[in-house]
Amino acid sequence: MPADAGLTSLPPQEFAAFCRAESIRRFYLVFDDESGGVISSHPQLRPLADFLEADTRDFMQHEGLFFQITPEHDTLQGAFVHRTRRGQAAGGVRYWQYDTVEEYLRDGLRLAKGMTRKNALAGLWWGGGKGVMARNPGIDPGDLETRTYLYREYGCFISTLRGCYVTAEDVGTSVKDMADVFSHTRFTTCIPGDFGGSGNPSVPTARGVVCGMEAALDFLDLGDLTGKTVAVQGMGNVGGPLIGFLFEKDVQKIIACDLDPEVVDRVVAQNPGRPLEARVAERGDLSIFAEACDILSPNATGAALNPSTIPKIKARIVCGAANNQLEDTQRDDRLLFDRNICYVPDFLTNRMGIVNAANEQYGYVKDDPLFERHLTRDWEHSVYQTTLMVLHKSCSTSTPSAEIAMHLADRLSLDEHPIFGHRGRQIIDSLVADRWHEG
């Protein structure tokens, strides 16, 4: 097919076949500070650079996007580096199926940008990045041999990037997968404890979400979680532990759903005799948003809050762990604000997974004070205090909460690492100068 025939509209596996036909195994799209444009490693892929330059919603001068097509199984693997002033770009690798290259790119752009903000608000000396692997629908996700191959290939890919991006666990990726990544790169966290890593970050993430809920309740003068009803969308790695923590806080009832029947059965079995109403949801089922509850907690995939779901919400508070909950940040943030719904931005409250991984290289301390302070009420930069600060400023300025949190995070993300400065950008420039794409 000709290179100008709409590359972004192709399914990722067809795009991979196109790249193979063009003898492209690796490619990059790098933002050029001088021209304000995007540099493409290959002229055949210029349409992708044009797509980024024309986008005003998800592209935010991301420093570098790097990709490879695996030698086998036609899988598109990428590393999205947003901003590295505070340090190496850090964020998990997502393994997900996308209908088009545009969907794939947009998800990576949004996730990387979210990690920049999350790391900055958490006070971590890391920048923002995200890995995304587009699952080929022709591959059985339960094929362990193929899965091992793909994650080891991803590890090799990460090593070639010289440390500008450090990967970790995310949706669709397991601790075992991270061990396979680690077998071919040192630029990773969340590896198994047997290898000296911090393992699955989901439980710490759930703890942070509870703190965000408590802060929102205090802001609204609604007391604590005792006796409250919470609707939980997604019962997996974060949603499952979250349900357990909420019951420990004596909530009155939890209404929950998940697409996977096995996940629903497992969480129900973990909470015998508790007031848990759990159901299997079909794709496109939005009924969880219309449940009568005090708090709605989105813990599945992104873009859950949009013009289709926001009008259904009956909760006073929305607070969950899912990344990029707002489909369109400005539009949907305003929709929630105008409906007088207290929205706790995801990148503010779901920080604890990356906090858990941030100091792996410095060893472990039981009840680590550098970790636990994020979950306290007295540290000014804790989840609780940061949430209160954002919500109070939102109220006093009549500005939606996500806008307040984004402005704060974006300002903090411009602070340079106190030792290494803007080293991530230097690495990216060296990859371009050394013609990384030809390796």
N, C-alpha and C positions, 0 to 999 in steps of 0.2 A: 504494500500500500504506500502511497506518497506520504512524505513526512508531514504535510500540512493538512491531513485528512481528519483532524480532530483527535489528537493523541489523548486529551483529557477525558474524552468520552469512551475510550476503550476500556474493557475489563482488564484488570491488571495482568492476567495470564496472556491475553492477546497483546498487550503492550510488551510483555516480556518476550514474546515471539517476534514482535517487530524489532526490538533491540537486538535479538540474536541474529535476525536477518541482516541487520545493519552492522554486525560485528561489534556491538557495544555490550561490554560486560559491566563496566563501571561508568558512572557519570555523576556530575555534580551541577548544582545551581547555586551560585554564590553571589551574595549582595555586594555590589561595588560602591564603597563610600564616596568615591570621587564623582562618579557619573550619576549615582542614585538609581542605577538600574541593576539588573540581574544578569550575571555572566553564565552562559551555558557551556559546558565542556565540549559539546558536539553541536554542529550546525543543524543536524537532523532533529535535535531536541529543543531548538529555539522556541517552538510553540509553548513549551512548558514554562520557559522564562517569561514569555509574553503574558501567559496566564497569571503568573505571580505578580508581575508589574501592574497588571490591570486590576488586581484584586484589592479592595479596600477594607474587607471584612476580616480576613484571617491572616493575610500576609502582613508582617510588621517588621520589615527590614531584617528578616532572619539572616544570620550571618552566613550560614552554609547548610545546604541540604545535600547529602551524599547517599548514593544508591548503588546497589549491585543486583545483577540477575544471577541466581545460583546456577552453577554449571549443570546441575540436574534439577528436575521438577519445576522449572520455569517459575520460580518464586521471586517476587520483587521484595528486596530487603532495603530498608532505609534508616538513616540517622538524621534527624531534624535538629539542627543546632540554632536556637533562637538568639540568646545573648550570653556572652561569657565574660562580662566585665568583673563579676564577683568570683569567677573561677570556672573550672571545667563545666561544660554542660552536663547535667545529670538528670536522669529520668528513665523509667522502665521501658522495656520493649514489649509492644502489644502485638499479638498474633490474632488477626481478625480477617474476616472475609469482606471485601469491598466490591461493589458492583462496577465502579468506574475508577479510573486513575484520579479523577477530580475528587471523588470521595476520599480516596486514599491520601492525597496531598492535603486536603483540608483537615482531615483528622490529625495528621502529623503536625501541621502548622499550629493548630489550636492547642494540641497537647503540649508541644514544646513551649509555646508562649505561656501556658498555664504553669509549667514547671518553673519558668523564670520567676513568675510572680509568687508561687508557693515558696520557693527557696529564699527569695528576698524577704518575704514577710516573716519567715521562720528564723531569719538572721543567719542563715547558712552561707558560708563562703563557697557557694556553687552557683553556676549559671543554670540556664534552662535548656533542656533538650529532651528528645523522645525518640525511641526506636519504634519502627512499625514494620511488621512483616505482613504482606498481603497473602492470606491463605488461598492457595489454588484449590478451587472446588473439586478438581479432579483427584485430589489427594485425600486419603482417609486420615482424619485427624488422630485416629487411634493407632495408626501405623507407627509403632515406636521406632523402628529402624529409620524410616524417613524423617521422623521428627528429630531424632538424634542428629542425623545428617544436617538438617536445616539449622539447628541451633549451633552446631559446631561451625558451620559455614558463617553464621552470623558472628561468632566469636572471632574468626579469622578476619572478617570484614571490619570489626571494631578495632582490631589490632592495627590495621592499615591506617586508621585515622589518627594515630599517634597521641591519643589521649585527649583530644578536644571534646570528646563525648564519653561519658561513663554510663554504662547501661545497668539495668536492674530488672526486677520482676514487674510485670503489669498484666492486664487482662489477657487471658489466653496462654499465659506463660507460667510454668510451675517452678518450684525450687529445683527439681531434677533438671528441668530445661536450663536453669541458670548454671548448674554444674557443667552441662555440656558447653555452654558459652565460655565458662571459666577455663575449661580445658584448652582453649585456644586464645585467651586474652586475659590480661590482668586488669583491664579497665572495666570492672564490673563489681557490683555489690549484690546483696541478697543471695549470696551463694549459701549452700547448706552449712549448718553448724559444724559438721564433721570436717569441713575444709576451713573453718575459722570464720565463717560468714555469719550474718544475722538472720538468714532464712527468710521466711514469708513475712512481709511487712504489714499484712492485712489487719492483724489484731491490734497493733499500735494505732493504725489508721482509725479503727472503730472507736478507740478510746478518745481520740481527738474530736471525733464527730459528737460524742456525748458531751464533751466540754462546750462545743459550739451551741448545742441545744440548750444547755443550762444557762449559758450567757444570754441567749435570745429570750428565754423565759424570764430571766431577771430583768432584762431591758424592758419587757412588756409588763413587768410587775405581776407575773402569773405564778409565782412560787417556783417549786422545783418539779422534777419529773414524776413525783409521787402522784398516782391517780390519773395520769395523763394517758391519752390514746395516741398511738403513733402508727402511721402507715409507712411501711417499708417496701420500696420498690427494689427488688434484687436481694436475694438471700444467699449469695455466694461468699466469696472470700472475705469481704468486709461486712456485708449485710448479715451473715450468719452470726459472727461474733458480736455485732452491734445489738442484735436481738437479745443475746444473752446478757450483755451489759445493761440494757434497758430494763430487763426483768430484775436485775440486781438493784436497780433504782426504784423498784416498786411501781412501775407503770401499771395502769389499770388493764390495758389491752393493747395488743399489737396485731395489726392487719398487714399481711405480707404476701408478696407474690414473686414468682420467678418463672422463667421460661423452661427450666429444666426440672422435670418431675423428680429426678433422683436428689437434686439439691433440696427441693421442698420436703421430701420424705426424711432426709437426713436432719434438717433443722427441726422439724416437728419431733423427731425421735430424741433430739438433744434437749427438748423442753417439755417433758411429760408433765401433764397436769397444769400447765401454765395457760393463761388466757391468750393463746395464739391462734388466730384465724389465718391459715395459710392456704394458698391456692396456686395452681399452675396457670400461668397466663399464656395466651397465644400471642404471637407477634402482632403488634398493632393494637393490643388490648390496652386501653387507657383508663379502665375503670378504677384503678388504684388512686388516680388523681382526684376522683370525685368522692372518695371515702370521707365520711364525717370523722374528723380527728383534730387533735391539737397541733401535731407536727407531721409534716410530710417529709420523708427522707429518701431522696433518689440515690440509689447505690448501684445502678446498672451502667449502661453506656451513656454517652453524652447526648446533648441536644434534647433532653427530655422536657425541658421547660420552653414552651413555644406557644404561638397563638392557638393551637389546638388543645393544649393541656392547661394552660394558666387559667382560662375562664372556668374550668371545672373545679379548681382547688377550693376546698372548704377549710383548710388548715390556716391558722394564724401564722405559723412558722414553717419555712422550708429550709431544711438543713440536712445535707447528706454528703456522701463521700465520692459520688460519681464525678469524674472530671468533665469540665465544659458543659455544665448542665444547661446553660442558656444557649439556645440555637443561634440567636443573634444577640450579642451582648447588649448593645444599646437599646434595641427594641424591646427585648424581653425583660431586661432589668427594669425598664420604665413600666411595662405592663404589670409586673409584680408590685412595684411601688404604688402605682395608681390604684391598685386593688387593696392597698393597705396590708399587704402580706409581708411579714418580716423575713427577708431572704438573707441567709448567711452564705456568702460566696464560697464555692467549693474549695478554691485554692487557699482560702484562709483556714478552713476547719479540717481539711484532709491531709495536713502536712506531716502527720506523725510517721507515716511509712518512710518518707525520705529522711526525716530526722533520725529514725531508727538505723538507717543505713549510712548516715553521713559520716560517722566517726569510726567505722569498722577498722580502718587502718591504725587507729590509736588504741585498740584493745577494748576490753570490756570491764565494767565495774558493776557489781550488783546494785540494783536500784540507782542506776547512774544519775547523778544530779543534773548533768547536762541534758539528759533526756527528760527526766521527770519534771523539770521546771516548766516545760511546755504545757504540762497538764495541771499546773497549780493555778491558784487564783491571785497570788500575790506578785508574781513576776510580771512586769509591765508588758513584756512581749509574748506572754503565754497565749494559747488559743483563746482562752476565756477573756482575758483583758483586751486582746486585739479585736475580738468580736464586739465587745462592748464599745470600744472606742469607735469602730467603724459605724455601728448602729446609731450611736449618739450623734456622730457628725452627720450621718445621713438625715437624721431627724432635724437637727438644728439648721441644716442648709437646704432642706427639701430636695436632696439629691439621692438617687437610688444607691443602695448599698454597694453593689458591685462596682459602680463607677468610682465611689470613694476608695474602695479597696484596691482597684486597679491603679488609680493615680498614685496611691501610697507605694504600692509594690513596684510600679514602673520607676518611680523616683529612686527607691532603694536599689533597684537593679542596675543603676548607672554607677554605683560606687565600685571602684576598682579594688581587686584583691590586694590586701595590704603588703603582700610579699611579691606575688608574681605579676601583678598588674593585669593587663588585658592579654594574657598569654594565649588564650583560646583563639583569638583572632590571628595572632602570629602563627599559630599552628595551621589554621585554615589557609592563610596566605602561602605558607610553605608547601602545603599540599597542592595548591594550584600551580605554584612556580615549578614544582617537581613533576608536574603532569601525572598526578596520582591516577587519573582516569585511564592511563595507558598501562598501569601495572598489572 
